Amino acid sequence: PVYQGKAKRELDGLNQTEVSLPFITADASGPKHMNVKITKAQFEGIVDDLVQRTMSPCEKCVKDAGLSTKDIHEVILVGGMTRMPKVQERVQDFFGKEPSRGVNPDEVVAMGAAIQGGVLRGDVKDVLLLDVTPLSLGIETLGGVFTPLVSRNTTIPTKKDQVFSTAQDSQSQVQIKVLQGERKMAADNKALGQFDLVGIPPAPRGVPQIEVSFDIDADGILNVSAKDKNTGKEQSIVIKSSGGLSDEEIEAMVRDAEANASADEERKQLVEARN
């Protein structure tokens, strides 16, 4: 590993280097050594798939933020691997701008951690750290469809309202099922809780106005309420966590939604056509 690291660093600035491994074995004639010349082109070909893998998180980050690469003001490189010219070229091709070289890639994570520590202690006043919802939050609607009110990666605190109605004539109550996830159908997402809003006056389907509100505070506590705008009757539920999911579980749910996106969309369209 020492020799490999030395060769990698040398190829950051040279077109060719030599890896020398003395005394790797021996036979009757004596010790054996290995000397191999590696060109920059050979090395870049070997690591090309690894370099490409570093682009996937960049693409995902930009997509999740709802931005385009043109909206990015500055790109900061993190980690010693980013010193490799091939990585810098790929980053520049993707973002359309040269990455910043004003911060040491080996120190930038520690610097960020120090800044966050300063914010938490109250020593740093001019930096705002924003928390976000890890997954979309919404309710089950007609036909078992998941209707998000708060999209994934929405900064908190936040409040979202949406008006729904009844699915049947003379329906006197509605059940509010609170869900978390990225799948199109309610059954494929994580259930967080449910409650009933009762006492809705008889009326044709689609006439009652039921306002559903999702209110998330700075601590991530979710308050969901449903209110009949005609009578003023209201019911609510408080959910104190996002279901206790780990980062790995959240990422798995996102990947699952991406893998099933096409099939889920077909199911959703079929349900909506029936209703």
DRENDO-1510 file (C-alpha; in Angstrom, 1 decimal, always signed):
<recs>
REC; n; res; u; v; w
REC; 1; PRO; +0.0; +0.0; +0.0 .
REC; 2; VAL; +2.9; +2.4; +0.7 .
REC; 3; TYR; +4.3; +1.9; -2.8 .
REC; 4; GLN; +0.9; +2.2; -4.4 .
REC; 5; GLY; +0.2; +5.5; -2.6 .
REC; 6; LYS; +3.6; +6.9; -3.6 .
REC; 7; ALA; +2.9; +5.9; -7.3 .
REC; 8; LYS; -0.6; +7.5; -7.2 .
REC; 9; ARG; +0.8; +10.7; -5.8 .
REC; 10; GLU; +3.6; +10.9; -8.4 .
REC; 11; LEU; +1.1; +10.3; -11.2 .
REC; 12; ASP; -0.8; +13.4; -10.1 .
REC; 13; GLY; +2.0; +15.4; -11.7 .
REC; 14; LEU; +3.9; +13.0; -13.9 .
REC; 15; ASN; +3.0; +11.0; -17.0 .
REC; 16; GLN; +4.9; +7.9; -15.8 .
REC; 17; THR; +6.2; +6.4; -12.6 .
REC; 18; GLU; +7.9; +3.2; -11.5 .
REC; 19; VAL; +6.8; +0.9; -8.7 .
REC; 20; SER; +9.7; -1.0; -7.1 .
REC; 21; LEU; +9.1; -3.9; -4.7 .
REC; 22; PRO; +12.4; -5.3; -3.5 .
REC; 23; PHE; +12.8; -8.7; -2.0 .
REC; 24; ILE; +9.2; -9.9; -2.8 .
REC; 25; THR; +10.4; -13.5; -2.8 .
REC; 26; ALA; +13.5; -15.6; -3.3 .
REC; 27; ASP; +14.7; -18.9; -4.8 .
REC; 28; ALA; +17.9; -20.8; -5.2 .
REC; 29; SER; +19.4; -18.1; -7.3 .
REC; 30; GLY; +18.7; -15.4; -4.7 .
REC; 31; PRO; +16.2; -12.7; -3.9 .
REC; 32; LYS; +13.6; -11.5; -6.4 .
REC; 33; HIS; +12.6; -7.9; -7.0 .
REC; 34; MET; +9.7; -6.4; -9.0 .
REC; 35; ASN; +10.0; -3.2; -11.0 .
REC; 36; VAL; +6.9; -2.1; -12.9 .
REC; 37; LYS; +6.4; +1.1; -14.9 .
REC; 38; ILE; +2.9; +2.6; -14.9 .
REC; 39; THR; +1.8; +5.5; -17.1 .
REC; 40; LYS; -0.8; +8.0; -16.1 .
REC; 41; ALA; -3.1; +6.7; -18.9 .
REC; 42; GLN; -2.9; +3.1; -17.5 .
REC; 43; PHE; -3.6; +4.3; -14.0 .
REC; 44; GLU; -6.6; +6.4; -15.0 .
REC; 45; GLY; -8.0; +3.4; -16.9 .
REC; 46; ILE; -7.7; +1.2; -13.9 .
REC; 47; VAL; -9.5; +3.6; -11.6 .
REC; 48; ASP; -12.0; +5.0; -14.1 .
REC; 49; ASP; -15.0; +3.0; -12.7 .
REC; 50; LEU; -14.1; +4.4; -9.2 .
REC; 51; VAL; -14.0; +7.9; -10.5 .
REC; 52; GLN; -17.3; +7.5; -12.2 .
REC; 53; ARG; -18.9; +6.2; -8.9 .
REC; 54; THR; -18.0; +9.5; -7.3 .
REC; 55; MET; -20.3; +11.3; -9.7 .
REC; 56; SER; -23.4; +9.5; -8.6 .
REC; 57; PRO; -23.6; +11.2; -5.2 .
REC; 58; CYS; -23.1; +14.6; -7.0 .
REC; 59; GLU; -26.0; +13.8; -9.4 .
REC; 60; LYS; -28.2; +12.7; -6.6 .
REC; 61; CYS; -27.4; +15.7; -4.4 .
REC; 62; VAL; -28.3; +18.2; -7.2 .
REC; 63; LYS; -31.5; +16.3; -8.0 .
REC; 64; ASP; -32.6; +16.1; -4.4 .
REC; 65; ALA; -32.0; +19.8; -4.0 .
REC; 66; GLY; -34.2; +20.6; -7.0 .
REC; 67; LEU; -31.4; +22.5; -8.6 .
REC; 68; SER; -29.4; +22.3; -11.8 .
REC; 69; THR; -25.6; +22.4; -12.0 .
REC; 70; LYS; -25.8; +26.0; -13.2 .
REC; 71; ASP; -27.2; +26.9; -9.8 .
REC; 72; ILE; -24.1; +25.7; -8.0 .
REC; 73; HIS; -21.8; +28.7; -7.1 .
REC; 74; GLU; -18.8; +26.8; -5.9 .
REC; 75; VAL; -17.6; +23.2; -5.8 .
REC; 76; ILE; -15.3; +22.1; -2.9 .
REC; 77; LEU; -13.2; +19.0; -3.2 .
REC; 78; VAL; -13.1; +16.6; -0.2 .
REC; 79; GLY; -10.5; +13.9; +0.4 .
REC; 80; GLY; -7.1; +13.2; -0.9 .
REC; 81; MET; -8.4; +11.2; -3.9 .
REC; 82; THR; -9.7; +14.5; -5.3 .
REC; 83; ARG; -6.2; +15.6; -6.0 .
REC; 84; MET; -6.2; +13.2; -8.9 .
REC; 85; PRO; -6.4; +15.2; -12.2 .
REC; 86; LYS; -8.9; +12.7; -13.6 .
REC; 87; VAL; -11.3; +13.4; -10.7 .
REC; 88; GLN; -11.0; +17.1; -11.1 .
REC; 89; GLU; -11.6; +16.9; -14.8 .
REC; 90; ARG; -14.8; +14.8; -14.2 .
REC; 91; VAL; -16.0; +17.2; -11.6 .
REC; 92; GLN; -15.4; +20.2; -13.9 .
REC; 93; ASP; -17.2; +18.4; -16.8 .
REC; 94; PHE; -20.3; +17.7; -14.6 .
REC; 95; PHE; -20.6; +21.1; -12.9 .
REC; 96; GLY; -19.4; +23.1; -15.8 .
REC; 97; LYS; -16.9; +25.0; -13.6 .
REC; 98; GLU; -13.5; +24.4; -12.2 .
REC; 99; PRO; -13.5; +23.2; -8.6 .
REC; 100; SER; -12.3; +25.4; -5.8 .
REC; 101; ARG; -8.6; +25.0; -4.8 .
REC; 102; GLY; -8.7; +27.3; -1.8 .
REC; 103; VAL; -9.3; +24.6; +0.8 .
REC; 104; ASN; -7.0; +21.6; +1.6 .
REC; 105; PRO; -9.1; +18.5; +0.6 .
REC; 106; ASP; -7.6; +16.6; +3.6 .
REC; 107; GLU; -8.7; +19.2; +6.1 .
REC; 108; VAL; -12.1; +20.3; +4.8 .
REC; 109; VAL; -14.2; +17.7; +6.7 .
REC; 110; ALA; -12.5; +18.6; +9.9 .
REC; 111; MET; -13.0; +22.3; +9.2 .
REC; 112; GLY; -16.7; +21.7; +8.6 .
REC; 113; ALA; -17.0; +19.7; +11.8 .
REC; 114; ALA; -15.3; +22.5; +13.7 .
REC; 115; ILE; -17.7; +25.0; +12.3 .
REC; 116; GLN; -20.7; +22.9; +13.2 .
REC; 117; GLY; -19.4; +22.4; +16.7 .
REC; 118; GLY; -19.0; +26.2; +17.0 .
REC; 119; VAL; -22.6; +26.6; +15.9 .
REC; 120; LEU; -23.9; +24.1; +18.4 .
REC; 121; ARG; -21.9; +25.8; +21.2 .
REC; 122; GLY; -23.2; +29.2; +20.1 .
REC; 123; ASP; -19.7; +30.5; +19.3 .
REC; 124; VAL; -20.4; +30.9; +15.6 .
REC; 125; LYS; -23.3; +33.3; +14.8 .
REC; 126; ASP; -23.1; +33.9; +11.1 .
REC; 127; VAL; -23.7; +30.3; +9.9 .
REC; 128; LEU; -27.1; +28.7; +9.7 .
REC; 129; LEU; -27.4; +24.9; +9.7 .
REC; 130; LEU; -30.7; +23.7; +8.2 .
REC; 131; ASP; -32.1; +20.3; +8.9 .
REC; 132; VAL; -34.3; +18.6; +6.3 .
REC; 133; THR; -37.0; +15.9; +6.2 .
REC; 134; PRO; -35.2; +12.6; +5.2 .
REC; 135; LEU; -38.3; +11.2; +3.4 .
REC; 136; SER; -41.5; +12.6; +2.0 .
REC; 137; LEU; -44.5; +12.8; +4.4 .
REC; 138; GLY; -48.1; +12.6; +3.3 .
REC; 139; ILE; -51.4; +10.7; +3.6 .
REC; 140; GLU; -53.3; +7.9; +1.9 .
REC; 141; THR; -55.9; +9.1; -0.6 .
REC; 142; LEU; -58.5; +7.5; -2.8 .
REC; 143; GLY; -57.5; +4.1; -4.2 .
REC; 144; GLY; -54.6; +3.7; -1.8 .
REC; 145; VAL; -52.4; +6.4; -3.5 .
REC; 146; PHE; -49.8; +8.1; -1.4 .
REC; 147; THR; -50.2; +11.9; -1.6 .
REC; 148; PRO; -47.1; +13.7; -0.2 .
REC; 149; LEU; -47.6; +17.1; +1.5 .
REC; 150; VAL; -44.0; +17.5; +2.6 .
REC; 151; SER; -41.4; +16.5; +0.0 .
REC; 152; ARG; -38.2; +14.8; +0.8 .
REC; 153; ASN; -35.3; +17.2; +1.7 .
REC; 154; THR; -37.7; +20.0; +2.7 .
REC; 155; THR; -36.0; +22.3; +5.2 .
REC; 156; ILE; -37.6; +22.4; +8.6 .
REC; 157; PRO; -39.4; +23.9; +10.4 .
REC; 158; THR; -42.2; +23.9; +7.7 .
REC; 159; LYS; -45.9; +23.9; +7.4 .
REC; 160; LYS; -47.9; +22.5; +4.4 .
REC; 161; ASP; -51.7; +22.6; +3.9 .
REC; 162; GLN; -53.8; +20.9; +1.2 .
REC; 163; VAL; -57.6; +20.6; +0.8 .
REC; 164; PHE; -59.1; +17.1; +0.2 .
REC; 165; SER; -62.7; +15.9; +0.1 .
REC; 166; THR; -64.9; +12.8; +0.5 .
REC; 167; ALA; -64.9; +9.8; -1.8 .
REC; 168; GLN; -68.5; +8.8; -1.3 .
REC; 169; ASP; -71.9; +10.5; -1.1 .
REC; 170; SER; -73.0; +11.3; +2.5 .
REC; 171; GLN; -69.7; +10.3; +3.9 .
REC; 172; SER; -69.7; +11.3; +7.6 .
REC; 173; GLN; -66.0; +10.7; +8.5 .
REC; 174; VAL; -62.6; +10.4; +6.9 .
REC; 175; GLN; -59.6; +8.5; +8.1 .
REC; 176; ILE; -56.3; +10.2; +7.9 .
REC; 177; LYS; -53.4; +7.8; +7.5 .
REC; 178; VAL; -50.0; +9.5; +7.9 .
REC; 179; LEU; -47.2; +7.9; +5.9 .
REC; 180; GLN; -43.5; +8.3; +5.2 .
REC; 181; GLY; -41.6; +7.3; +2.1 .
REC; 182; GLU; -41.1; +7.7; -1.6 .
REC; 183; ARG; -43.3; +5.1; -3.2 .
REC; 184; LYS; -46.4; +6.0; -5.2 .
REC; 185; MET; -48.8; +3.7; -3.3 .
REC; 186; ALA; -49.6; +4.1; +0.4 .
REC; 187; ALA; -49.1; +0.4; +1.2 .
REC; 188; ASP; -45.5; +0.5; +0.1 .
REC; 189; ASN; -44.6; +3.3; +2.5 .
REC; 190; LYS; -44.0; +3.4; +6.3 .
REC; 191; ALA; -47.1; +4.1; +8.4 .
REC; 192; LEU; -46.6; +6.7; +11.2 .
REC; 193; GLY; -50.0; +7.0; +12.6 .
REC; 194; GLN; -53.7; +7.6; +11.8 .
REC; 195; PHE; -56.8; +9.3; +13.2 .
REC; 196; ASP; -60.5; +9.9; +12.2 .
REC; 197; LEU; -62.3; +13.1; +11.5 .
REC; 198; VAL; -65.9; +12.5; +12.3 .
REC; 199; GLY; -69.2; +14.5; +12.1 .
REC; 200; ILE; -69.0; +15.6; +8.5 .
REC; 201; PRO; -72.5; +16.8; +7.4 .
REC; 202; PRO; -74.1; +14.7; +4.6 .
REC; 203; ALA; -73.2; +16.0; +1.2 .
REC; 204; PRO; -72.4; +14.7; -2.3 .
REC; 205; ARG; -68.9; +13.3; -2.8 .
REC; 206; GLY; -66.3; +15.9; -3.5 .
REC; 207; VAL; -68.3; +18.7; -1.8 .
REC; 208; PRO; -66.9; +18.8; +1.8 .
REC; 209; GLN; -63.7; +20.7; +2.2 .
REC; 210; ILE; -61.3; +18.9; +4.5 .
REC; 211; GLU; -58.1; +20.8; +5.1 .
REC; 212; VAL; -55.1; +18.6; +6.1 .
REC; 213; SER; -52.1; +20.4; +7.6 .
REC; 214; PHE; -48.6; +19.0; +8.2 .
REC; 215; ASP; -46.6; +21.2; +10.7 .
REC; 216; ILE; -43.0; +20.2; +11.5 .
REC; 217; ASP; -41.1; +22.1; +14.1 .
REC; 218; ALA; -37.4; +22.6; +14.4 .
REC; 219; ASP; -37.0; +19.4; +16.5 .
REC; 220; GLY; -38.7; +17.3; +13.7 .
REC; 221; ILE; -41.9; +16.8; +15.7 .
REC; 222; LEU; -44.8; +16.5; +13.3 .
REC; 223; ASN; -48.3; +17.7; +14.0 .
REC; 224; VAL; -50.9; +16.5; +11.5 .
REC; 225; SER; -54.4; +18.0; +11.7 .
REC; 226; ALA; -57.6; +17.6; +9.6 .
REC; 227; LYS; -60.3; +20.3; +9.7 .
REC; 228; ASP; -63.8; +20.4; +8.1 .
REC; 229; LYS; -63.9; +23.9; +6.8 .
REC; 230; ASN; -67.7; +23.9; +6.9 .
REC; 231; THR; -68.2; +23.0; +10.5 .
REC; 232; GLY; -64.8; +23.9; +12.0 .
REC; 233; LYS; -64.5; +20.4; +13.5 .
REC; 234; GLU; -60.8; +19.4; +13.8 .
REC; 235; GLN; -58.8; +16.4; +14.8 .
REC; 236; SER; -55.0; +15.9; +15.0 .
REC; 237; ILE; -52.1; +13.7; +15.9 .
REC; 238; VAL; -48.6; +14.4; +17.1 .
REC; 239; ILE; -45.7; +12.2; +15.8 .
REC; 240; LYS; -42.5; +12.8; +17.7 .
REC; 241; SER; -40.1; +11.1; +15.3 .
REC; 242; SER; -39.7; +10.0; +11.7 .
REC; 243; GLY; -40.2; +6.4; +12.7 .
REC; 244; GLY; -36.7; +5.9; +14.1 .
REC; 245; LEU; -35.1; +5.0; +10.7 .
REC; 246; SER; -31.4; +4.8; +10.3 .
REC; 247; ASP; -29.5; +6.5; +7.5 .
REC; 248; GLU; -29.1; +3.1; +5.9 .
REC; 249; GLU; -32.8; +2.3; +6.1 .
REC; 250; ILE; -33.7; +5.8; +4.6 .
REC; 251; GLU; -31.2; +5.3; +1.8 .
REC; 252; ALA; -32.7; +1.8; +1.1 .
REC; 253; MET; -36.2; +3.2; +0.9 .
REC; 254; VAL; -35.0; +5.8; -1.6 .
REC; 255; ARG; -33.3; +3.2; -3.7 .
REC; 256; ASP; -36.4; +1.0; -3.6 .
REC; 257; ALA; -38.6; +3.9; -4.8 .
REC; 258; GLU; -36.2; +4.6; -7.7 .
REC; 259; ALA; -36.1; +1.0; -8.7 .
REC; 260; ASN; -39.9; +0.7; -8.7 .
REC; 261; ALA; -40.7; +4.2; -10.1 .
REC; 262; SER; -41.9; +3.1; -13.5 .
REC; 263; ALA; -44.1; +0.2; -12.1 .
REC; 264; ASP; -45.5; +2.4; -9.3 .
REC; 265; GLU; -46.4; +5.2; -11.8 .
REC; 266; GLU; -48.4; +2.7; -13.9 .
REC; 267; ARG; -50.3; +1.5; -10.8 .
REC; 268; LYS; -51.0; +5.0; -9.7 .
REC; 269; GLN; -52.3; +6.0; -13.2 .
REC; 270; LEU; -54.5; +2.9; -13.3 .
REC; 271; VAL; -56.1; +3.7; -9.9 .
REC; 272; GLU; -56.7; +7.3; -10.8 .
REC; 273; ALA; -58.3; +6.3; -14.1 .
REC; 274; ARG; -60.7; +4.1; -12.2 .
REC; 275; ASN; -61.7; +6.9; -9.8 .
</recs>
